[in-house]
Amino acid sequence: IQIWQLENNGLLVRTDGTITTVALDGYPDETSYLMTYRVAVSLQYRDSSFVVPVMFNGALAGLLTRYDTKTQSGQAIPGPIIEAFLQRMDTLPEPIFPYIALRYAMMRDPGLRAHAALPEEKTGVYVTDVAAGSWADAAGIRRGDVILAIDGREIDQDGSYTDPEYGKLELEHLLSGGAQVGQIRTVTLWRDGQQTEVQATLSGKKASDFVSPPFVADEAPDYELLGGLVFQELSRQFLKQWGQNWRTSAPQKLVYLDEFQGELFQGEPRRIVFLGQVLPSNGTLGLEGLGHLVVTKINGVDVRSLDDVRRAVLNPIGGFHKVEFDQSPRKIFLDADEVKAEEAEIRRAFRIPERKMGRP
């Protein structure tokens, strides 16, 4: 391959390299586990050294998106994935790939093979979870099944199959990057001591379909303010504020809700609203230490989105706003008249636009 870069004067610089590995990896949108190229190449920094083309025989083979100067290696989005994305832009409201709707375990463990009563001559992976309401659920795939093959391509004990062009690839490629929304896959299963087949119609999942969206694109995070209490909706982007190790350093309750949202909120259209921070004001004295608590109710209204918050704060109870959480303190009260009187000063002090207050 060649990596193309531009000098400051516009001259094209071509650097030879090699694709060392074709594998599947997570993509920045956090919804896709798609094919990638791992590239070995010695690059020098230039003004164009961001997303640069990977060329093969004069044609675009991919886009280099990551590069490590120490190891002189990088990662590229392959041409087939780019092409598939562009095709989806022409045919779908959003250019999404089919969603991986199941989890599985490798079957290297003899005990697991024995538990599944899988014959010695067969290979596959053990289904550990199926997302409720997904294409896999609709097809009848269930926990405890062993996936033996997809469209006749045998799956080995590690969850890979032999692709005629790329060699060993994980089975996810057959169900996502190498497939189309609406495409039918024949999944061969081992269930209850016998082999069976199901027909699965693949479907996608937009970021807005998640309880905790994996990313928020082209818009500022939404929030709502009530007397110094700042309410937000949970997203993966919020958790990533804690850096690369966010899974261990971010608030663990929120990490848990994000990670297991499929199991905890099966098929439920909602968001997770939490107390993001407490701004100092007369009404929040003594509440300064609170933060990252999941909100369950406000003024008796079940809170499943910020829209619920905006509706609930219009009707205080007995002159107070009652906010309930899923952890201690279970509930707090704010004087409704004090909240109203302090709104203008809080907006001025923290430069909060009035349109975000949510109340007339």
PyMOL commands that set and color helices and strands:
alter all, ss='L'
color gray80, all
select helices_A, chain A and resi 79-91+110-115+135-139+172-175+207-209+236-242+246-249+252-259+261-264+282-284+306-312+336-350+354-356
alter helices_A, ss='H'
color red, helices_A
select strands_A, chain A and resi 2-6+12-26+33-41+52-56+59-68+73-78+102-105+125-130+146-150+153-154+160-163+167-170+184-191+194-201+223-226+229-233+273-278+293-298+301-302+320-325+331-335
alter strands_A, ss='S'
color yellow, strands_A
deselect
rebuild
show_as cartoon
